[in-house]
């Protein structure tokens, strides 16, 4: 995730919630990756199980766009 703006408290509540949600998801993916576990995700309307490291890499690449 990119750095938070200095004035994060001045952001609209929806944007702050989005930032917090993405941080929580990343934290869970990191924890599962450390454990060597997998996670269930939705891709193209299908629920599938993938390695947490793969999901984390995908999450990070989406975040950096």
PDBQT receptor file of N, H, CA, C and O in Angstrom, charges set to zero:
ATOM      1  N   UNK A   1       0.853  -1.173   0.000  1.00  0.00    +0.000 N 
ATOM      2  CA  UNK A   1       0.000   0.000   0.000  1.00  0.00    +0.000 C 
ATOM      3  C   UNK A   1       0.890   1.224   0.000  1.00  0.00    +0.000 C 
ATOM      4  O   UNK A   1       1.946   1.245   0.631  1.00  0.00    +0.000 OA
ATOM      5  N   UNK A   2       0.452   2.230  -0.709  1.00  0.00    +0.000 N 
ATOM      6  H   UNK A   2      -0.406   2.212  -1.221  1.00  0.00    +0.000 HD
ATOM      7  CA  UNK A   2       1.225   3.465  -0.732  1.00  0.00    +0.000 C 
ATOM      8  C   UNK A   2       1.129   4.148   0.626  1.00  0.00    +0.000 C 
ATOM      9  O   UNK A   2       0.294   3.796   1.459  1.00  0.00    +0.000 OA
ATOM     10  N   UNK A   3       1.998   5.125   0.831  1.00  0.00    +0.000 N 
ATOM     11  H   UNK A   3       2.676   5.411   0.154  1.00  0.00    +0.000 HD
ATOM     12  CA  UNK A   3       1.991   5.850   2.100  1.00  0.00    +0.000 C 
ATOM     13  C   UNK A   3       0.670   6.586   2.282  1.00  0.00    +0.000 C 
ATOM     14  O   UNK A   3       0.062   7.050   1.318  1.00  0.00    +0.000 OA
ATOM     15  N   UNK A   4       0.245   6.681   3.522  1.00  0.00    +0.000 N 
ATOM     16  H   UNK A   4       0.739   6.304   4.305  1.00  0.00    +0.000 HD
ATOM     17  CA  UNK A   4      -0.977   7.414   3.834  1.00  0.00    +0.000 C 
ATOM     18  C   UNK A   4      -0.712   8.909   3.731  1.00  0.00    +0.000 C 
ATOM     19  O   UNK A   4       0.378   9.376   4.062  1.00  0.00    +0.000 OA
ATOM     20  N   UNK A   5      -1.702   9.653   3.273  1.00  0.00    +0.000 N 
ATOM     21  H   UNK A   5      -2.587   9.273   3.004  1.00  0.00    +0.000 HD
ATOM     22  CA  UNK A   5      -1.533  11.099   3.248  1.00  0.00    +0.000 C 
ATOM     23  C   UNK A   5      -1.431  11.638   4.671  1.00  0.00    +0.000 C 
ATOM     24  O   UNK A   5      -2.015  11.078   5.599  1.00  0.00    +0.000 OA
ATOM     25  N   UNK A   6      -0.704  12.704   4.830  1.00  0.00    +0.000 N 
ATOM     26  H   UNK A   6      -0.230  13.159   4.076  1.00  0.00    +0.000 HD
ATOM     27  CA  UNK A   6      -0.527  13.296   6.154  1.00  0.00    +0.000 C 
ATOM     28  C   UNK A   6      -1.878  13.695   6.753  1.00  0.00    +0.000 C 
ATOM     29  O   UNK A   6      -2.078  13.603   7.964  1.00  0.00    +0.000 OA
ATOM     30  N   UNK A   7      -2.778  14.126   5.918  1.00  0.00    +0.000 N 
ATOM     31  H   UNK A   7      -2.616  14.200   4.934  1.00  0.00    +0.000 HD
ATOM     32  CA  UNK A   7      -4.080  14.604   6.384  1.00  0.00    +0.000 C 
ATOM     33  C   UNK A   7      -5.143  13.508   6.304  1.00  0.00    +0.000 C 
ATOM     34  O   UNK A   7      -6.277  13.780   5.908  1.00  0.00    +0.000 OA
ATOM     35  N   UNK A   8      -4.796  12.284   6.671  1.00  0.00    +0.000 N 
ATOM     36  H   UNK A   8      -3.875  12.063   6.993  1.00  0.00    +0.000 HD
ATOM     37  CA  UNK A   8      -5.718  11.158   6.546  1.00  0.00    +0.000 C 
ATOM     38  C   UNK A   8      -7.035  11.413   7.275  1.00  0.00    +0.000 C 
ATOM     39  O   UNK A   8      -8.081  10.953   6.820  1.00  0.00    +0.000 OA
ATOM     40  N   UNK A   9      -7.008  12.122   8.376  1.00  0.00    +0.000 N 
ATOM     41  H   UNK A   9      -6.158  12.496   8.746  1.00  0.00    +0.000 HD
ATOM     42  CA  UNK A   9      -8.240  12.387   9.115  1.00  0.00    +0.000 C 
ATOM     43  C   UNK A   9      -9.158  13.369   8.398  1.00  0.00    +0.000 C 
ATOM     44  O   UNK A   9     -10.329  13.498   8.753  1.00  0.00    +0.000 OA
ATOM     45  N   UNK A  10      -8.638  14.055   7.402  1.00  0.00    +0.000 N 
ATOM     46  H   UNK A  10      -7.686  13.951   7.114  1.00  0.00    +0.000 HD
ATOM     47  CA  UNK A  10      -9.466  14.976   6.623  1.00  0.00    +0.000 C 
ATOM     48  C   UNK A  10     -10.111  14.290   5.424  1.00  0.00    +0.000 C 
ATOM     49  O   UNK A  10     -10.934  14.892   4.733  1.00  0.00    +0.000 OA
ATOM     50  N   UNK A  11      -9.742  13.032   5.172  1.00  0.00    +0.000 N 
ATOM     51  H   UNK A  11      -9.074  12.544   5.733  1.00  0.00    +0.000 HD
ATOM     52  CA  UNK A  11     -10.331  12.294   4.055  1.00  0.00    +0.000 C 
ATOM     53  C   UNK A  11     -11.778  11.939   4.376  1.00  0.00    +0.000 C 
ATOM     54  O   UNK A  11     -12.149  11.847   5.546  1.00  0.00    +0.000 OA
ATOM     55  N   UNK A  12     -12.590  11.742   3.354  1.00  0.00    +0.000 N 
ATOM     56  H   UNK A  12     -12.288  11.817   2.403  1.00  0.00    +0.000 HD
ATOM     57  CA  UNK A  12     -13.967  11.285   3.599  1.00  0.00    +0.000 C 
ATOM     58  C   UNK A  12     -13.952   9.930   4.315  1.00  0.00    +0.000 C 
ATOM     59  O   UNK A  12     -13.033   9.133   4.128  1.00  0.00    +0.000 OA
ATOM     60  N   UNK A  13     -14.958   9.682   5.121  1.00  0.00    +0.000 N 
ATOM     61  H   UNK A  13     -15.705  10.329   5.273  1.00  0.00    +0.000 HD
ATOM     62  CA  UNK A  13     -15.020   8.458   5.920  1.00  0.00    +0.000 C 
ATOM     63  C   UNK A  13     -14.969   7.215   5.040  1.00  0.00    +0.000 C 
ATOM     64  O   UNK A  13     -14.371   6.214   5.434  1.00  0.00    +0.000 OA
ATOM     65  N   UNK A  14     -15.575   7.254   3.871  1.00  0.00    +0.000 N 
ATOM     66  H   UNK A  14     -16.061   8.067   3.551  1.00  0.00    +0.000 HD
ATOM     67  CA  UNK A  14     -15.560   6.094   2.970  1.00  0.00    +0.000 C 
ATOM     68  C   UNK A  14     -14.138   5.778   2.508  1.00  0.00    +0.000 C 
ATOM     69  O   UNK A  14     -13.765   4.609   2.410  1.00  0.00    +0.000 OA
ATOM     70  N   UNK A  15     -13.358   6.792   2.229  1.00  0.00    +0.000 N 
ATOM     71  H   UNK A  15     -13.661   7.742   2.308  1.00  0.00    +0.000 HD
ATOM     72  CA  UNK A  15     -11.982   6.576   1.800  1.00  0.00    +0.000 C 
ATOM     73  C   UNK A  15     -11.125   6.037   2.949  1.00  0.00    +0.000 C 
ATOM     74  O   UNK A  15     -10.279   5.165   2.747  1.00  0.00    +0.000 OA
ATOM     75  N   UNK A  16     -11.351   6.561   4.146  1.00  0.00    +0.000 N 
ATOM     76  H   UNK A  16     -12.038   7.269   4.309  1.00  0.00    +0.000 HD
ATOM     77  CA  UNK A  16     -10.620   6.053   5.313  1.00  0.00    +0.000 C 
ATOM     78  C   UNK A  16     -10.984   4.596   5.577  1.00  0.00    +0.000 C 
ATOM     79  O   UNK A  16     -10.118   3.792   5.922  1.00  0.00    +0.000 OA
ATOM     80  N   UNK A  17     -12.266   4.252   5.417  1.00  0.00    +0.000 N 
ATOM     81  H   UNK A  17     -12.969   4.905   5.137  1.00  0.00    +0.000 HD
ATOM     82  CA  UNK A  17     -12.706   2.868   5.608  1.00  0.00    +0.000 C 
ATOM     83  C   UNK A  17     -12.050   1.954   4.575  1.00  0.00    +0.000 C 
ATOM     84  O   UNK A  17     -11.639   0.840   4.902  1.00  0.00    +0.000 OA
ATOM     85  N   UNK A  18     -11.953   2.415   3.343  1.00  0.00    +0.000 N 
ATOM     86  H   UNK A  18     -12.286   3.320   3.077  1.00  0.00    +0.000 HD
ATOM     87  CA  UNK A  18     -11.319   1.638   2.273  1.00  0.00    +0.000 C 
ATOM     88  C   UNK A  18      -9.845   1.389   2.601  1.00  0.00    +0.000 C 
ATOM     89  O   UNK A  18      -9.352   0.276   2.415  1.00  0.00    +0.000 OA
ATOM     90  N   UNK A  19      -9.152   2.393   3.076  1.00  0.00    +0.000 N 
ATOM     91  H   UNK A  19      -9.553   3.297   3.226  1.00  0.00    +0.000 HD
ATOM     92  CA  UNK A  19      -7.740   2.261   3.455  1.00  0.00    +0.000 C 
ATOM     93  C   UNK A  19      -7.605   1.239   4.589  1.00  0.00    +0.000 C 
ATOM     94  O   UNK A  19      -6.722   0.382   4.549  1.00  0.00    +0.000 OA
ATOM     95  N   UNK A  20      -8.470   1.325   5.588  1.00  0.00    +0.000 N 
ATOM     96  H   UNK A  20      -9.188   2.021   5.620  1.00  0.00    +0.000 HD
ATOM     97  CA  UNK A  20      -8.408   0.411   6.732  1.00  0.00    +0.000 C 
ATOM     98  C   UNK A  20      -8.716  -1.024   6.307  1.00  0.00    +0.000 C 
ATOM     99  O   UNK A  20      -8.077  -1.965   6.779  1.00  0.00    +0.000 OA
ATOM    100  N   UNK A  21      -9.692  -1.189   5.420  1.00  0.00    +0.000 N 
ATOM    101  H   UNK A  21     -10.211  -0.425   5.037  1.00  0.00    +0.000 HD
ATOM    102  CA  UNK A  21     -10.067  -2.514   4.941  1.00  0.00    +0.000 C 
ATOM    103  C   UNK A  21      -8.902  -3.156   4.189  1.00  0.00    +0.000 C 
ATOM    104  O   UNK A  21      -8.578  -4.320   4.422  1.00  0.00    +0.000 OA
ATOM    105  N   UNK A  22      -8.273  -2.401   3.289  1.00  0.00    +0.000 N 
ATOM    106  H   UNK A  22      -8.537  -1.456   3.099  1.00  0.00    +0.000 HD
ATOM    107  CA  UNK A  22      -7.148  -2.937   2.514  1.00  0.00    +0.000 C 
ATOM    108  C   UNK A  22      -5.981  -3.302   3.442  1.00  0.00    +0.000 C 
ATOM    109  O   UNK A  22      -5.304  -4.305   3.216  1.00  0.00    +0.000 OA
ATOM    110  N   UNK A  23      -5.744  -2.502   4.473  1.00  0.00    +0.000 N 
ATOM    111  H   UNK A  23      -6.294  -1.687   4.657  1.00  0.00    +0.000 HD
ATOM    112  CA  UNK A  23      -4.674  -2.809   5.431  1.00  0.00    +0.000 C 
ATOM    113  C   UNK A  23      -4.982  -4.104   6.179  1.00  0.00    +0.000 C 
ATOM    114  O   UNK A  23      -4.084  -4.914   6.410  1.00  0.00    +0.000 OA
ATOM    115  N   UNK A  24      -6.233  -4.300   6.555  1.00  0.00    +0.000 N 
ATOM    116  H   UNK A  24      -6.962  -3.642   6.367  1.00  0.00    +0.000 HD
ATOM    117  CA  UNK A  24      -6.627  -5.518   7.273  1.00  0.00    +0.000 C 
ATOM    118  C   UNK A  24      -6.486  -6.747   6.370  1.00  0.00    +0.000 C 
ATOM    119  O   UNK A  24      -6.001  -7.788   6.813  1.00  0.00    +0.000 OA
ATOM    120  N   UNK A  25      -6.899  -6.633   5.128  1.00  0.00    +0.000 N 
ATOM    121  H   UNK A  25      -7.292  -5.787   4.768  1.00  0.00    +0.000 HD
ATOM    122  CA  UNK A  25      -6.772  -7.755   4.188  1.00  0.00    +0.000 C 
ATOM    123  C   UNK A  25      -5.306  -8.112   4.000  1.00  0.00    +0.000 C 
ATOM    124  O   UNK A  25      -4.941  -9.288   4.015  1.00  0.00    +0.000 OA
ATOM    125  N   UNK A  26      -4.466  -7.098   3.824  1.00  0.00    +0.000 N 
ATOM    126  H   UNK A  26      -4.763  -6.143   3.812  1.00  0.00    +0.000 HD
ATOM    127  CA  UNK A  26      -3.034  -7.356   3.626  1.00  0.00    +0.000 C 
ATOM    128  C   UNK A  26      -2.443  -8.047   4.852  1.00  0.00    +0.000 C 
ATOM    129  O   UNK A  26      -1.629  -8.961   4.716  1.00  0.00    +0.000 OA
ATOM    130  N   UNK A  27      -2.841  -7.621   6.035  1.00  0.00    +0.000 N 
ATOM    131  H   UNK A  27      -3.502  -6.878   6.146  1.00  0.00    +0.000 HD
ATOM    132  CA  UNK A  27      -2.340  -8.221   7.270  1.00  0.00    +0.000 C 
ATOM    133  C   UNK A  27      -2.711  -9.706   7.344  1.00  0.00    +0.000 C 
ATOM    134  O   UNK A  27      -1.881 -10.535   7.717  1.00  0.00    +0.000 OA
ATOM    135  N   UNK A  28      -3.939 -10.037   6.994  1.00  0.00    +0.000 N 
ATOM    136  H   UNK A  28      -4.614  -9.363   6.691  1.00  0.00    +0.000 HD
ATOM    137  CA  UNK A  28      -4.373 -11.441   7.005  1.00  0.00    +0.000 C 
ATOM    138  C   UNK A  28      -3.586 -12.245   5.974  1.00  0.00    +0.000 C 
ATOM    139  O   UNK A  28      -3.139 -13.353   6.270  1.00  0.00    +0.000 OA
ATOM    140  N   UNK A  29      -3.410 -11.704   4.771  1.00  0.00    +0.000 N 
ATOM    141  H   UNK A  29      -3.774 -10.804   4.531  1.00  0.00    +0.000 HD
ATOM    142  CA  UNK A  29      -2.653 -12.412   3.740  1.00  0.00    +0.000 C 
ATOM    143  C   UNK A  29      -1.202 -12.641   4.166  1.00  0.00    +0.000 C 
ATOM    144  O   UNK A  29      -0.644 -13.710   3.921  1.00  0.00    +0.000 OA
ATOM    145  N   UNK A  30      -0.595 -11.644   4.800  1.00  0.00    +0.000 N 
ATOM    146  H   UNK A  30      -1.048 -10.775   4.999  1.00  0.00    +0.000 HD
ATOM    147  CA  UNK A  30       0.784 -11.803   5.290  1.00  0.00    +0.000 C 
ATOM    148  C   UNK A  30       0.869 -12.911   6.339  1.00  0.00    +0.000 C 
ATOM    149  O   UNK A  30       1.787 -13.731   6.309  1.00  0.00    +0.000 OA
ATOM    150  N   UNK A  31      -0.087 -12.931   7.260  1.00  0.00    +0.000 N 
ATOM    151  H   UNK A  31      -0.833 -12.265   7.284  1.00  0.00    +0.000 HD
ATOM    152  CA  UNK A  31      -0.093 -13.945   8.309  1.00  0.00    +0.000 C 
ATOM    153  C   UNK A  31      -0.255 -15.339   7.708  1.00  0.00    +0.000 C 
ATOM    154  O   UNK A  31       0.470 -16.264   8.075  1.00  0.00    +0.000 OA
ATOM    155  N   UNK A  32      -1.199 -15.490   6.791  1.00  0.00    +0.000 N 
ATOM    156  H   UNK A  32      -1.788 -14.739   6.492  1.00  0.00    +0.000 HD
ATOM    157  CA  UNK A  32      -1.428 -16.791   6.143  1.00  0.00    +0.000 C 
ATOM    158  C   UNK A  32      -0.207 -17.209   5.321  1.00  0.00    +0.000 C 
ATOM    159  O   UNK A  32       0.123 -18.394   5.270  1.00  0.00    +0.000 OA
ATOM    160  N   UNK A  33       0.463 -16.256   4.682  1.00  0.00    +0.000 N 
ATOM    161  H   UNK A  33       0.195 -15.293   4.724  1.00  0.00    +0.000 HD
ATOM    162  CA  UNK A  33       1.657 -16.564   3.889  1.00  0.00    +0.000 C 
ATOM    163  C   UNK A  33       2.783 -17.049   4.800  1.00  0.00    +0.000 C 
ATOM    164  O   UNK A  33       3.499 -17.988   4.451  1.00  0.00    +0.000 OA
ATOM    165  N   UNK A  34       2.944 -16.422   5.958  1.00  0.00    +0.000 N 
ATOM    166  H   UNK A  34       2.362 -15.660   6.242  1.00  0.00    +0.000 HD
ATOM    167  CA  UNK A  34       3.970 -16.866   6.915  1.00  0.00    +0.000 C 
ATOM    168  C   UNK A  34       3.715 -18.299   7.357  1.00  0.00    +0.000 C 
ATOM    169  O   UNK A  34       4.649 -19.069   7.581  1.00  0.00    +0.000 OA
ATOM    170  N   UNK A  35       2.436 -18.648   7.478  1.00  0.00    +0.000 N 
ATOM    171  H   UNK A  35       1.677 -18.022   7.296  1.00  0.00    +0.000 HD
ATOM    172  CA  UNK A  35       2.055 -20.002   7.906  1.00  0.00    +0.000 C 
ATOM    173  C   UNK A  35       2.168 -21.012   6.761  1.00  0.00    +0.000 C 
ATOM    174  O   UNK A  35       2.081 -22.218   6.986  1.00  0.00    +0.000 OA
ATOM    175  N   UNK A  36       2.362 -20.521   5.537  1.00  0.00    +0.000 N 
ATOM    176  H   UNK A  36       2.433 -19.541   5.353  1.00  0.00    +0.000 HD
ATOM    177  CA  UNK A  36       2.407 -21.406   4.381  1.00  0.00    +0.000 C 
ATOM    178  C   UNK A  36       1.036 -21.932   4.004  1.00  0.00    +0.000 C 
ATOM    179  O   UNK A  36       0.916 -22.988   3.384  1.00  0.00    +0.000 OA
ATOM    180  N   UNK A  37       0.011 -21.198   4.377  1.00  0.00    +0.000 N 
ATOM    181  H   UNK A  37       0.109 -20.340   4.881  1.00  0.00    +0.000 HD
ATOM    182  CA  UNK A  37      -1.368 -21.638   4.166  1.00  0.00    +0.000 C 
ATOM    183  C   UNK A  37      -1.924 -21.116   2.846  1.00  0.00    +0.000 C 
ATOM    184  O   UNK A  37      -1.272 -20.359   2.127  1.00  0.00    +0.000 OA
ATOM    185  N   UNK A  38      -3.123 -21.534   2.558  1.00  0.00    +0.000 N 
ATOM    186  H   UNK A  38      -3.653 -22.149   3.142  1.00  0.00    +0.000 HD
ATOM    187  CA  UNK A  38      -3.822 -21.048   1.376  1.00  0.00    +0.000 C 
ATOM    188  C   UNK A  38      -5.025 -20.223   1.813  1.00  0.00    +0.000 C 
ATOM    189  O   UNK A  38      -5.413 -20.232   2.982  1.00  0.00    +0.000 OA
ATOM    190  N   UNK A  39      -5.607 -19.511   0.856  1.00  0.00    +0.000 N 
ATOM    191  H   UNK A  39      -5.292 -19.504  -0.094  1.00  0.00    +0.000 HD
ATOM    192  CA  UNK A  39      -6.796 -18.700   1.114  1.00  0.00    +0.000 C 
ATOM    193  C   UNK A  39      -7.798 -18.952  -0.001  1.00  0.00    +0.000 C 
ATOM    194  O   UNK A  39      -7.425 -19.339  -1.109  1.00  0.00    +0.000 OA
ATOM    195  N   UNK A  40      -9.047 -18.735   0.291  1.00  0.00    +0.000 N 
ATOM    196  H   UNK A  40      -9.351 -18.421   1.191  1.00  0.00    +0.000 HD
ATOM    197  CA  UNK A  40     -10.092 -18.849  -0.726  1.00  0.00    +0.000 C 
ATOM    198  C   UNK A  40     -10.377 -17.455  -1.261  1.00  0.00    +0.000 C 
ATOM    199  O   UNK A  40     -10.586 -16.512  -0.498  1.00  0.00    +0.000 OA
ATOM    200  N   UNK A  41     -10.382 -17.341  -2.584  1.00  0.00    +0.000 N 
ATOM    201  H   UNK A  41     -10.213 -18.107  -3.204  1.00  0.00    +0.000 HD
ATOM    202  CA  UNK A  41     -10.651 -16.062  -3.229  1.00  0.00    +0.000 C 
ATOM    203  C   UNK A  41     -11.657 -16.264  -4.358  1.00  0.00    +0.000 C 
ATOM    204  O   UNK A  41     -11.939 -17.394  -4.757  1.00  0.00    +0.000 OA
ATOM    205  N   UNK A  42     -12.192 -15.163  -4.865  1.00  0.00    +0.000 N 
ATOM    206  H   UNK A  42     -11.962 -14.245  -4.541  1.00  0.00    +0.000 HD
ATOM    207  CA  UNK A  42     -13.093 -15.199  -6.011  1.00  0.00    +0.000 C 
ATOM    208  C   UNK A  42     -12.341 -14.678  -7.214  1.00  0.00    +0.000 C 
ATOM    209  O   UNK A  42     -11.741 -13.604  -7.166  1.00  0.00    +0.000 OA
ATOM    210  N   UNK A  43     -12.373 -15.443  -8.298  1.00  0.00    +0.000 N 
ATOM    211  H   UNK A  43     -12.860 -16.315  -8.337  1.00  0.00    +0.000 HD
ATOM    212  CA  UNK A  43     -11.772 -15.029  -9.568  1.00  0.00    +0.000 C 
ATOM    213  C   UNK A  43     -12.730 -15.392 -10.682  1.00  0.00    +0.000 C 
ATOM    214  O   UNK A  43     -13.135 -16.547 -10.816  1.00  0.00    +0.000 OA
ATOM    215  N   UNK A  44     -13.085 -14.417 -11.469  1.00  0.00    +0.000 N 
ATOM    216  H   UNK A  44     -12.756 -13.478 -11.360  1.00  0.00    +0.000 HD
ATOM    217  CA  UNK A  44     -13.964 -14.653 -12.617  1.00  0.00    +0.000 C 
ATOM    218  C   UNK A  44     -15.235 -15.403 -12.235  1.00  0.00    +0.000 C 
ATOM    219  O   UNK A  44     -15.685 -16.291 -12.959  1.00  0.00    +0.000 OA
ATOM    220  N   UNK A  45     -15.808 -15.039 -11.093  1.00  0.00    +0.000 N 
ATOM    221  H   UNK A  45     -15.442 -14.318 -10.505  1.00  0.00    +0.000 HD
ATOM    222  CA  UNK A  45     -17.063 -15.649 -10.656  1.00  0.00    +0.000 C 
ATOM    223  C   UNK A  45     -16.913 -17.028 -10.039  1.00  0.00    +0.000 C 
ATOM    224  O   UNK A  45     -17.912 -17.667  -9.709  1.00  0.00    +0.000 OA
ATOM    225  N   UNK A  46     -15.687 -17.496  -9.878  1.00  0.00    +0.000 N 
ATOM    226  H   UNK A  46     -14.876 -16.977 -10.146  1.00  0.00    +0.000 HD
ATOM    227  CA  UNK A  46     -15.428 -18.810  -9.288  1.00  0.00    +0.000 C 
ATOM    228  C   UNK A  46     -14.677 -18.633  -7.974  1.00  0.00    +0.000 C 
ATOM    229  O   UNK A  46     -13.796 -17.780  -7.862  1.00  0.00    +0.000 OA
ATOM    230  N   UNK A  47     -15.032 -19.442  -6.985  1.00  0.00    +0.000 N 
ATOM    231  H   UNK A  47     -15.748 -20.134  -7.076  1.00  0.00    +0.000 HD
ATOM    232  CA  UNK A  47     -14.289 -19.449  -5.730  1.00  0.00    +0.000 C 
ATOM    233  C   UNK A  47     -13.196 -20.493  -5.864  1.00  0.00    +0.000 C 
ATOM    234  O   UNK A  47     -13.461 -21.643  -6.215  1.00  0.00    +0.000 OA
ATOM    235  N   UNK A  48     -11.962 -20.085  -5.580  1.00  0.00    +0.000 N 
ATOM    236  H   UNK A  48     -11.747 -19.151  -5.294  1.00  0.00    +0.000 HD
ATOM    237  CA  UNK A  48     -10.842 -21.018  -5.683  1.00  0.00    +0.000 C 
ATOM    238  C   UNK A  48      -9.893 -20.840  -4.518  1.00  0.00    +0.000 C 
ATOM    239  O   UNK A  48      -9.874 -19.799  -3.861  1.00  0.00    +0.000 OA
ATOM    240  N   UNK A  49      -9.110 -21.869  -4.275  1.00  0.00    +0.000 N 
ATOM    241  H   UNK A  49      -9.125 -22.714  -4.809  1.00  0.00    +0.000 HD
ATOM    242  CA  UNK A  49      -8.126 -21.834  -3.208  1.00  0.00    +0.000 C 
ATOM    243  C   UNK A  49      -6.756 -21.603  -3.842  1.00  0.00    +0.000 C 
ATOM    244  O   UNK A  49      -6.373 -22.304  -4.779  1.00  0.00    +0.000 OA
ATOM    245  N   UNK A  50      -6.023 -20.622  -3.329  1.00  0.00    +0.000 N 
ATOM    246  H   UNK A  50      -6.334 -20.053  -2.568  1.00  0.00    +0.000 HD
ATOM    247  CA  UNK A  50      -4.685 -20.320  -3.834  1.00  0.00    +0.000 C 
ATOM    248  C   UNK A  50      -3.742 -20.157  -2.643  1.00  0.00    +0.000 C 
ATOM    249  O   UNK A  50      -4.172 -19.900  -1.518  1.00  0.00    +0.000 OA
ATOM    250  N   UNK A  51      -2.462 -20.309  -2.914  1.00  0.00    +0.000 N 
ATOM    251  H   UNK A  51      -2.112 -20.518  -3.827  1.00  0.00    +0.000 HD
ATOM    252  CA  UNK A  51      -1.467 -20.087  -1.875  1.00  0.00    +0.000 C 
ATOM    253  C   UNK A  51      -1.539 -18.625  -1.441  1.00  0.00    +0.000 C 
ATOM    254  O   UNK A  51      -1.724 -17.733  -2.269  1.00  0.00    +0.000 OA
ATOM    255  N   UNK A  52      -1.396 -18.390  -0.165  1.00  0.00    +0.000 N 
ATOM    256  H   UNK A  52      -1.247 -19.114   0.508  1.00  0.00    +0.000 HD
ATOM    257  CA  UNK A  52      -1.482 -17.027   0.362  1.00  0.00    +0.000 C 
ATOM    258  C   UNK A  52      -0.399 -16.136  -0.233  1.00  0.00    +0.000 C 
ATOM    259  O   UNK A  52      -0.635 -14.949  -0.455  1.00  0.00    +0.000 OA
ATOM    260  N   UNK A  53       0.785 -16.686  -0.495  1.00  0.00    +0.000 N 
ATOM    261  H   UNK A  53       0.977 -17.651  -0.314  1.00  0.00    +0.000 HD
ATOM    262  CA  UNK A  53       1.864 -15.895  -1.113  1.00  0.00    +0.000 C 
ATOM    263  C   UNK A  53       1.447 -15.387  -2.485  1.00  0.00    +0.000 C 
ATOM    264  O   UNK A  53       1.730 -14.244  -2.844  1.00  0.00    +0.000 OA
ATOM    265  N   UNK A  54       0.774 -16.239  -3.251  1.00  0.00    +0.000 N 
ATOM    266  H   UNK A  54       0.544 -17.167  -2.960  1.00  0.00    +0.000 HD
ATOM    267  CA  UNK A  54       0.291 -15.837  -4.571  1.00  0.00    +0.000 C 
ATOM    268  C   UNK A  54      -0.763 -14.732  -4.449  1.00  0.00    +0.000 C 
ATOM    269  O   UNK A  54      -0.735 -13.750  -5.191  1.00  0.00    +0.000 OA
ATOM    270  N   UNK A  55      -1.681 -14.904  -3.513  1.00  0.00    +0.000 N 
ATOM    271  H   UNK A  55      -1.704 -15.701  -2.910  1.00  0.00    +0.000 HD
ATOM    272  CA  UNK A  55      -2.725 -13.903  -3.300  1.00  0.00    +0.000 C 
ATOM    273  C   UNK A  55      -2.115 -12.578  -2.843  1.00  0.00    +0.000 C 
ATOM    274  O   UNK A  55      -2.559 -11.512  -3.270  1.00  0.00    +0.000 OA
ATOM    275  N   UNK A  56      -1.108 -12.638  -1.984  1.00  0.00    +0.000 N 
ATOM    276  H   UNK A  56      -0.748 -13.504  -1.637  1.00  0.00    +0.000 HD
ATOM    277  CA  UNK A  56      -0.442 -11.435  -1.492  1.00  0.00    +0.000 C 
ATOM    278  C   UNK A  56       0.272 -10.720  -2.634  1.00  0.00    +0.000 C 
ATOM    279  O   UNK A  56       0.199  -9.495  -2.732  1.00  0.00    +0.000 OA
ATOM    280  N   UNK A  57       0.956 -11.460  -3.493  1.00  0.00    +0.000 N 
ATOM    281  H   UNK A  57       1.015 -12.455  -3.414  1.00  0.00    +0.000 HD
ATOM    282  CA  UNK A  57       1.639 -10.860  -4.644  1.00  0.00    +0.000 C 
ATOM    283  C   UNK A  57       0.631 -10.184  -5.562  1.00  0.00    +0.000 C 
ATOM    284  O   UNK A  57       0.878  -9.084  -6.055  1.00  0.00    +0.000 OA
ATOM    285  N   UNK A  58      -0.499 -10.834  -5.790  1.00  0.00    +0.000 N 
ATOM    286  H   UNK A  58      -0.700 -11.728  -5.389  1.00  0.00    +0.000 HD
ATOM    287  CA  UNK A  58      -1.542 -10.257  -6.628  1.00  0.00    +0.000 C 
ATOM    288  C   UNK A  58      -2.123  -9.002  -5.982  1.00  0.00    +0.000 C 
ATOM    289  O   UNK A  58      -2.362  -8.004  -6.662  1.00  0.00    +0.000 OA
ATOM    290  N   UNK A  59      -2.347  -9.054  -4.688  1.00  0.00    +0.000 N 
ATOM    291  H   UNK A  59      -2.153  -9.865  -4.136  1.00  0.00    +0.000 HD
ATOM    292  CA  UNK A  59      -2.888  -7.926  -3.938  1.00  0.00    +0.000 C 
ATOM    293  C   UNK A  59      -1.935  -6.736  -4.042  1.00  0.00    +0.000 C 
ATOM    294  O   UNK A  59      -2.361  -5.607  -4.282  1.00  0.00    +0.000 OA
ATOM    295  N   UNK A  60      -0.630  -7.007  -3.857  1.00  0.00    +0.000 N 
ATOM    296  H   UNK A  60      -0.284  -7.925  -3.662  1.00  0.00    +0.000 HD
ATOM    297  CA  UNK A  60       0.366  -5.932  -3.927  1.00  0.00    +0.000 C 
ATOM    298  C   UNK A  60       0.467  -5.334  -5.323  1.00  0.00    +0.000 C 
ATOM    299  O   UNK A  60       0.637  -4.124  -5.468  1.00  0.00    +0.000 OA
ATOM    300  N   UNK A  61       0.365  -6.172  -6.351  1.00  0.00    +0.000 N 
ATOM    301  H   UNK A  61       0.227  -7.155  -6.234  1.00  0.00    +0.000 HD
ATOM    302  CA  UNK A  61       0.456  -5.640  -7.712  1.00  0.00    +0.000 C 
ATOM    303  C   UNK A  61      -0.766  -4.793  -8.050  1.00  0.00    +0.000 C 
ATOM    304  O   UNK A  61      -0.646  -3.806  -8.777  1.00  0.00    +0.000 OA
ATOM    305  N   UNK A  62      -1.938  -5.159  -7.538  1.00  0.00    +0.000 N 
ATOM    306  H   UNK A  62      -2.036  -5.960  -6.948  1.00  0.00    +0.000 HD
ATOM    307  CA  UNK A  62      -3.144  -4.365  -7.752  1.00  0.00    +0.000 C 
ATOM    308  C   UNK A  62      -3.058  -3.042  -7.007  1.00  0.00    +0.000 C 
ATOM    309  O   UNK A  62      -3.517  -2.012  -7.502  1.00  0.00    +0.000 OA
ATOM    310  N   UNK A  63      -2.474  -3.070  -5.828  1.00  0.00    +0.000 N 
ATOM    311  H   UNK A  63      -2.101  -3.906  -5.425  1.00  0.00    +0.000 HD
ATOM    312  CA  UNK A  63      -2.348  -1.868  -5.010  1.00  0.00    +0.000 C 
ATOM    313  C   UNK A  63      -1.388  -0.870  -5.619  1.00  0.00    +0.000 C 
ATOM    314  O   UNK A  63      -1.582   0.338  -5.484  1.00  0.00    +0.000 OA
ATOM    315  N   UNK A  64      -0.352  -1.355  -6.288  1.00  0.00    +0.000 N 
ATOM    316  H   UNK A  64      -0.194  -2.337  -6.398  1.00  0.00    +0.000 HD
ATOM    317  CA  UNK A  64       0.667  -0.451  -6.838  1.00  0.00    +0.000 C 
ATOM    318  C   UNK A  64       0.239   0.207  -8.144  1.00  0.00    +0.000 C 
ATOM    319  O   UNK A  64       0.945   1.082  -8.645  1.00  0.00    +0.000 OA
ATOM    320  N   UNK A  65      -0.895  -0.190  -8.706  1.00  0.00    +0.000 N 
ATOM    321  H   UNK A  65      -1.469  -0.901  -8.299  1.00  0.00    +0.000 HD
ATOM    322  CA  UNK A  65      -1.359   0.400  -9.978  1.00  0.00    +0.000 C 
ATOM    323  C   UNK A  65      -1.906   1.777  -9.763  1.00  0.00    +0.000 C 
ATOM    324  O   UNK A  65      -2.341   2.424 -10.715  1.00  0.00    +0.000 OA
TER     325      UNK A  65
